[in-house]
């Protein structure tokens, strides 16, 4: 279903119009992904019982020619809108040099307990608590995918991993790593402990250095927002770990922290 678009006002591509403004108000169960790497990853995961659904593509003419193999692999009912670069820029509201936008319908969020119950005797879980920065959220999902984390839990205060920028920063990892929402940090810790996880909270105030942490079979690593970090209540419920840093500086970026910790826990 390759459909040419010659005018930015074409009602068929209304869902792609003014992308940044739509980012701000939210897409109510849909998401917008951009770029070739993310598109190929998304297409490779279509069709599963718990997969996202691709609703439509908007491609520049140049990208439509390059992505013939991707287009061939798509379900027949997915419309593929193709526009000249100038028209595409007018549609989305800014110069989109990648020339690739994919509109998807998000799979329903699983219940967190059920998601954890599907894990085996050896499992690695990430919990992101109070993360409101989409770059950090995307970075944590990218690291989770790179180091084989099984699940990411996010609390109610955290931003949406399927926000366009978070998807882009994660290089599509937030589309493929299973995640679920919990109410807050305390409920996440309770949920994990009842399922036999050792829960490790990362903080500059941690009581032991990361180098001394031997990977338990079932382990969950908790990361808090930059600045305030994890709450005292959550820290009191968990094993607290710190990454030693140079004297006089204790502000490691949370996404970077997750990469260091997950590499340590993964044994890669």
N, C-alpha and C positions, 0 to 999 in steps of 0.2 A: 504494500500500500504506500508507494512513493508518491507524495502529493506536492507539487510545486507551490511555493508561496511567493507572490510577487509584490504584495503590499503588507506593510506592518499592521494595518488595521484589519486584516483578514480575521474574521471571528473564529475560524477553525483553530487558530493558534493563540487564543485568548489566555489559556493557562500558562503560556510562556511569557506573557507580556509583563514588563516592569518587575523583573526578577528580584531586584534588591528590595523594593517595597513589599513584595510578597514575603520575602524572608522575614521582615519585621513583624508582620501580622500573623505569620504561621500558615501552614497549608492543611491543617486538619486531616491528618492521616495520609497525606501525600508527601513526597519529597522531590527535590530537584538535585540531580547529580550532573557534573560536568567533566569533560575531558575524556580522552581515549582510554587511558588505563582504567579509570573507574567504570566506564561503559563496558569494556570487555569483561571486567570482573563481575559486574552486575548480570550481564547476559549469560555468563558461564554458570550462574547459580539459579537461573530461572527454571521453573517447572517443578521444584520440590514442594512437598506438602507445607513446609514452613517458610517458603521463599517469598521475597517481595514480588510484586507484579509490575511489569513495565507497561505504562499506559500510552506513551507516545514519545517520539524523538523529534528534535529540531536540529537539523544539520545544515552547515554551510554547504554550498555546492562543491567546494574543494574537498571537504571531509566526506561527503556522500560518495565521491569517487574513490577515496582511499579505503573506505570501510565497507566495501562490497561484501566481504566475508562475514562481517557482523550482521549486516542487513539480511543476508541469506539465512542466518541462523535464528532470526527473530520469529516469534509466532506470527501467523498470517494476519491476525486481527490487530496488530500494533501499527498504527499509522506513523509514517515517516515523512515529516515535513521538511522540505529542502528549499532553502532561500539563498539568495546572493548575500555576500558578507554585509553589504550596506543595509539591506533590509533586516537581516538578523540582528545587527547592532541596534537598529531602531526598535525592534520588537522587545529585546531584553532590557534596553535602556542604558547600555554602556558597551564599549568595544569588547566583544568576546572573542579574543584571538584564537581560543581553542576550537571554536566553531562547533561545539558538541554540547547539547543539553538533553538530558533524559528525565522525563517526568514519570515518577513511579508511585505506586500505592504501597504503603508500608504494611508488612505483615502484622497481625495483632500481637501486642506485647504479651509474652507468656507470664504466667504467675511465677514469681521468683522461687518459691519453694519447689514447685514442679520442675523448674529448669535445673535446679541444683540436684534434685533427686535422680535426674538422668545421668549424672556424672559417675564415673567409675571410682575404684579405690584410690587411684592416684589422680589428683585434679588440682588445677591452679585457677583461682578466682581473683578478679580484680574488683575493688569497690571504689568508686569515685564519689566523694561526698562533698556537696556544696560547690561543685565546679560550675561556674557561670561563664567561663571563657571558652569560646568554641575552638580556639587554637589548641588550648590545653586538652580539651575533650578529644579532639581529633588525634592529637599526639599520643594520648593514652591508648586509644583504640588501635592506632598503628603499632605501638609497642606490644599491645596484647596479642595482635595477630602475629607479629614477628617472633615472639617468644612462646607461642603456643598456649596462651591462656584459654581456658575453656569457656568462661563466662565473665561478663562485666556486669556488676550491679551498680546502679546509679540511684541516688536519693531524689526525693521530690524537689529539692532546691537546685538540682543540677540542670544544666541546659540540655537541649535536645541533640543527641548524637547524629540525628538525621537532618539537622540544619545544613544548608548547602555548604557553608564554610567548613563545618566539622567533617563532612564527608570528604571534601577536597583535601583537607589537611591529613586526614586518616588514609588517604589514597584508596578509599573505598572500604577500608577495614570495618568501619561502623555499619556497613551494609551486610557484612558476612559474619562478624563475631556476635554470637548470641548475647543479648542483654535484656535486663528486666529492671523495673523500678521498685525500690523499697521506700518506706515512709521516711526513715532517717537512719543515722549511723547506728544508734542503739538497736533498732529493729534488725538491721543488717547483721550486726554481731550476733544477736540472739539466733537469727535464722541459720547462720553459718555454724555456730557452736553446736546447735542441736543436730547438725548433720556431720559432726565429727571433724570439722575444720579447725586447724590452729589459725587464729586470727592475729595478724601482724599489722601494727599501726606504724606508719612512717612519719617521723617527726624529728627536727633537730634536737628536741628534748628527749629523744628515745633513750631508754636505759642501757641498751647494748648496741655495739656496732654491727653493721650488716655482715661484716666478715665472719662473725661468730654464729650466724644463723645457718643451721643445717636444715636443708629442705625437708619438711615433714611430707608424708604422702599426700595429705589433703591440706592445702594451705590457701589462705586468702590474704591478700595484701591490700591495706586501706590507705587511700591517698586523700588528703583534704585540700581545700582551696588555698591558694597562695596568700600569705599574710596571716590570717587567723589560724589556718591549719585545722587539724581535727580537734573536736571539743574535748575538754577535760573528762567528761563523762565517758566518751568513747575510749580515750586513752586508758582510763582506769579499768576498762573491761577487757583489755587486750595486752598482748606482748608488744612492747614498744621498742622500735629499732631506729637507729640514726645512721646516716651516711657521714662519716668524718670528712670535714672540709678544712681548708686552710684557715689559720687563725684570723679572727676578725671578720669572717664572712660566713653567714649561715643561711643563704637565700637561694638554694638550688631550685631551678624551675621544676614544677610538679611533673610535667611531661618527661623531662630529663630524668628526674628521680624515678619515675615508673620504669623507664628503660633500664636503668642501672639495677633496680631491684628485680625486675622480671628476668633479666639476663642471669642474675645470681641464682634465682629460684628455678629457672628452667634447666640449668646445667648444660646449656648449649656451649 
